[in-house]
Amino acid sequence: MKGYVVCVWEKISSEEKLKEYALKAKIAADKYSGIFIIRGGKNRTNEGINSPRTTVVEFRDYNTAIEFYDSPEYQEGFMKVELY
């Protein structure tokens, strides 16, 4: 069964920092054979929090999705780029 990492941003304070984060996240996703299913673009929120950006990355299974998220490569990019 596939595994997914879903990122729903409530607020983005810097488009430049977002670009830096996105590059680092892509490198980490590639290492774990992740496929970006949704990556930004136009969206409409029907229920819940209105998000300026939503990203969904698909992995071969749940454990690989967790390994990606917990990986030093992803966490380094995530922690260095403060989006809020």
Biotite code that builds the C-alpha atoms (Angstrom):
import biotite.structure as struc

atoms = struc.array([
    struc.Atom([0.000, 0.000, 0.000], chain_id="A", res_id=1, res_name="MET", atom_name="CA", element="C"),
    struc.Atom([1.301, 3.466, -0.906], chain_id="A", res_id=2, res_name="LYS", atom_name="CA", element="C"),
    struc.Atom([2.391, 5.979, 1.732], chain_id="A", res_id=3, res_name="GLY", atom_name="CA", element="C"),
    struc.Atom([1.914, 9.752, 1.528], chain_id="A", res_id=4, res_name="TYR", atom_name="CA", element="C"),
    struc.Atom([3.333, 12.886, 3.097], chain_id="A", res_id=5, res_name="VAL", atom_name="CA", element="C"),
    struc.Atom([0.833, 15.752, 3.018], chain_id="A", res_id=6, res_name="VAL", atom_name="CA", element="C"),
    struc.Atom([1.972, 19.312, 3.781], chain_id="A", res_id=7, res_name="CYS", atom_name="CA", element="C"),
    struc.Atom([-0.698, 21.975, 4.251], chain_id="A", res_id=8, res_name="VAL", atom_name="CA", element="C"),
    struc.Atom([0.773, 25.410, 4.883], chain_id="A", res_id=9, res_name="TRP", atom_name="CA", element="C"),
    struc.Atom([-1.396, 27.893, 6.770], chain_id="A", res_id=10, res_name="GLU", atom_name="CA", element="C"),
    struc.Atom([0.937, 30.807, 6.118], chain_id="A", res_id=11, res_name="LYS", atom_name="CA", element="C"),
    struc.Atom([4.047, 31.435, 4.042], chain_id="A", res_id=12, res_name="ILE", atom_name="CA", element="C"),
    struc.Atom([6.064, 34.469, 5.094], chain_id="A", res_id=13, res_name="SER", atom_name="CA", element="C"),
    struc.Atom([8.697, 34.312, 2.346], chain_id="A", res_id=14, res_name="SER", atom_name="CA", element="C"),
    struc.Atom([8.400, 32.984, -1.190], chain_id="A", res_id=15, res_name="GLU", atom_name="CA", element="C"),
    struc.Atom([12.208, 32.966, -1.403], chain_id="A", res_id=16, res_name="GLU", atom_name="CA", element="C"),
    struc.Atom([12.500, 30.722, 1.663], chain_id="A", res_id=17, res_name="LYS", atom_name="CA", element="C"),
    struc.Atom([9.753, 28.508, 0.277], chain_id="A", res_id=18, res_name="LEU", atom_name="CA", element="C"),
    struc.Atom([11.764, 28.030, -2.933], chain_id="A", res_id=19, res_name="LYS", atom_name="CA", element="C"),
    struc.Atom([14.867, 27.089, -0.913], chain_id="A", res_id=20, res_name="GLU", atom_name="CA", element="C"),
    struc.Atom([12.852, 24.599, 1.156], chain_id="A", res_id=21, res_name="TYR", atom_name="CA", element="C"),
    struc.Atom([11.209, 23.135, -1.972], chain_id="A", res_id=22, res_name="ALA", atom_name="CA", element="C"),
    struc.Atom([14.598, 22.440, -3.564], chain_id="A", res_id=23, res_name="LEU", atom_name="CA", element="C"),
    struc.Atom([15.825, 20.638, -0.451], chain_id="A", res_id=24, res_name="LYS", atom_name="CA", element="C"),
    struc.Atom([12.574, 18.684, -0.123], chain_id="A", res_id=25, res_name="ALA", atom_name="CA", element="C"),
    struc.Atom([12.827, 17.570, -3.773], chain_id="A", res_id=26, res_name="LYS", atom_name="CA", element="C"),
    struc.Atom([16.368, 16.250, -3.246], chain_id="A", res_id=27, res_name="ILE", atom_name="CA", element="C"),
    struc.Atom([15.220, 14.269, -0.195], chain_id="A", res_id=28, res_name="ALA", atom_name="CA", element="C"),
    struc.Atom([12.096, 12.980, -1.978], chain_id="A", res_id=29, res_name="ALA", atom_name="CA", element="C"),
    struc.Atom([14.199, 11.786, -4.917], chain_id="A", res_id=30, res_name="ASP", atom_name="CA", element="C"),
    struc.Atom([16.439, 9.827, -2.539], chain_id="A", res_id=31, res_name="LYS", atom_name="CA", element="C"),
    struc.Atom([13.373, 7.929, -1.257], chain_id="A", res_id=32, res_name="TYR", atom_name="CA", element="C"),
    struc.Atom([11.760, 7.588, -4.724], chain_id="A", res_id=33, res_name="SER", atom_name="CA", element="C"),
    struc.Atom([8.992, 10.019, -3.831], chain_id="A", res_id=34, res_name="GLY", atom_name="CA", element="C"),
    struc.Atom([6.661, 11.331, -6.521], chain_id="A", res_id=35, res_name="ILE", atom_name="CA", element="C"),
    struc.Atom([5.082, 14.757, -6.129], chain_id="A", res_id=36, res_name="PHE", atom_name="CA", element="C"),
    struc.Atom([1.356, 14.301, -6.756], chain_id="A", res_id=37, res_name="ILE", atom_name="CA", element="C"),
    struc.Atom([0.380, 17.858, -5.783], chain_id="A", res_id=38, res_name="ILE", atom_name="CA", element="C"),
    struc.Atom([2.867, 20.696, -5.578], chain_id="A", res_id=39, res_name="ARG", atom_name="CA", element="C"),
    struc.Atom([1.314, 24.114, -5.201], chain_id="A", res_id=40, res_name="GLY", atom_name="CA", element="C"),
    struc.Atom([-0.824, 25.478, -7.980], chain_id="A", res_id=41, res_name="GLY", atom_name="CA", element="C"),
    struc.Atom([-4.289, 26.938, -7.915], chain_id="A", res_id=42, res_name="LYS", atom_name="CA", element="C"),
    struc.Atom([-6.601, 25.509, -5.269], chain_id="A", res_id=43, res_name="ASN", atom_name="CA", element="C"),
    struc.Atom([-9.948, 26.057, -3.599], chain_id="A", res_id=44, res_name="ARG", atom_name="CA", element="C"),
    struc.Atom([-10.682, 25.262, 0.035], chain_id="A", res_id=45, res_name="THR", atom_name="CA", element="C"),
    struc.Atom([-14.201, 23.956, 0.562], chain_id="A", res_id=46, res_name="ASN", atom_name="CA", element="C"),
    struc.Atom([-13.794, 23.032, 4.226], chain_id="A", res_id=47, res_name="GLU", atom_name="CA", element="C"),
    struc.Atom([-11.146, 23.547, 6.883], chain_id="A", res_id=48, res_name="GLY", atom_name="CA", element="C"),
    struc.Atom([-8.183, 25.894, 6.815], chain_id="A", res_id=49, res_name="ILE", atom_name="CA", element="C"),
    struc.Atom([-7.575, 27.921, 3.677], chain_id="A", res_id=50, res_name="ASN", atom_name="CA", element="C"),
    struc.Atom([-4.037, 27.082, 2.585], chain_id="A", res_id=51, res_name="SER", atom_name="CA", element="C"),
    struc.Atom([-1.883, 29.081, 0.185], chain_id="A", res_id=52, res_name="PRO", atom_name="CA", element="C"),
    struc.Atom([0.049, 25.902, -0.652], chain_id="A", res_id=53, res_name="ARG", atom_name="CA", element="C"),
    struc.Atom([-0.534, 22.174, -0.332], chain_id="A", res_id=54, res_name="THR", atom_name="CA", element="C"),
    struc.Atom([1.935, 19.459, -1.284], chain_id="A", res_id=55, res_name="THR", atom_name="CA", element="C"),
    struc.Atom([1.385, 15.694, -1.485], chain_id="A", res_id=56, res_name="VAL", atom_name="CA", element="C"),
    struc.Atom([4.277, 13.289, -2.043], chain_id="A", res_id=57, res_name="VAL", atom_name="CA", element="C"),
    struc.Atom([3.651, 9.596, -2.787], chain_id="A", res_id=58, res_name="GLU", atom_name="CA", element="C"),
    struc.Atom([6.022, 6.830, -1.661], chain_id="A", res_id=59, res_name="PHE", atom_name="CA", element="C"),
    struc.Atom([6.055, 3.084, -2.284], chain_id="A", res_id=60, res_name="ARG", atom_name="CA", element="C"),
    struc.Atom([4.767, 2.433, 1.264], chain_id="A", res_id=61, res_name="ASP", atom_name="CA", element="C"),
    struc.Atom([4.034, 4.027, 4.637], chain_id="A", res_id=62, res_name="TYR", atom_name="CA", element="C"),
    struc.Atom([7.444, 3.211, 6.118], chain_id="A", res_id=63, res_name="ASN", atom_name="CA", element="C"),
    struc.Atom([9.268, 4.893, 3.239], chain_id="A", res_id=64, res_name="THR", atom_name="CA", element="C"),
    struc.Atom([7.135, 8.022, 3.687], chain_id="A", res_id=65, res_name="ALA", atom_name="CA", element="C"),
    struc.Atom([8.098, 8.123, 7.374], chain_id="A", res_id=66, res_name="ILE", atom_name="CA", element="C"),
    struc.Atom([11.775, 7.506, 6.542], chain_id="A", res_id=67, res_name="GLU", atom_name="CA", element="C"),
    struc.Atom([11.670, 10.432, 4.107], chain_id="A", res_id=68, res_name="PHE", atom_name="CA", element="C"),
    struc.Atom([10.061, 12.810, 6.600], chain_id="A", res_id=69, res_name="TYR", atom_name="CA", element="C"),
    struc.Atom([12.407, 11.800, 9.434], chain_id="A", res_id=70, res_name="ASP", atom_name="CA", element="C"),
    struc.Atom([15.515, 11.812, 7.217], chain_id="A", res_id=71, res_name="SER", atom_name="CA", element="C"),
    struc.Atom([18.346, 14.239, 7.968], chain_id="A", res_id=72, res_name="PRO", atom_name="CA", element="C"),
    struc.Atom([18.109, 15.524, 4.382], chain_id="A", res_id=73, res_name="GLU", atom_name="CA", element="C"),
    struc.Atom([14.464, 16.568, 4.702], chain_id="A", res_id=74, res_name="TYR", atom_name="CA", element="C"),
    struc.Atom([14.669, 17.782, 8.298], chain_id="A", res_id=75, res_name="GLN", atom_name="CA", element="C"),
    struc.Atom([17.732, 19.912, 7.524], chain_id="A", res_id=76, res_name="GLU", atom_name="CA", element="C"),
    struc.Atom([15.843, 21.719, 4.795], chain_id="A", res_id=77, res_name="GLY", atom_name="CA", element="C"),
    struc.Atom([12.668, 21.978, 6.847], chain_id="A", res_id=78, res_name="PHE", atom_name="CA", element="C"),
    struc.Atom([14.402, 23.347, 9.956], chain_id="A", res_id=79, res_name="MET", atom_name="CA", element="C"),
    struc.Atom([16.658, 25.831, 8.143], chain_id="A", res_id=80, res_name="LYS", atom_name="CA", element="C"),
    struc.Atom([13.828, 27.389, 6.180], chain_id="A", res_id=81, res_name="VAL", atom_name="CA", element="C"),
    struc.Atom([11.404, 29.012, 8.580], chain_id="A", res_id=82, res_name="GLU", atom_name="CA", element="C"),
    struc.Atom([8.207, 29.495, 6.605], chain_id="A", res_id=83, res_name="LEU", atom_name="CA", element="C"),
    struc.Atom([6.116, 31.160, 9.301], chain_id="A", res_id=84, res_name="TYR", atom_name="CA", element="C"),
])
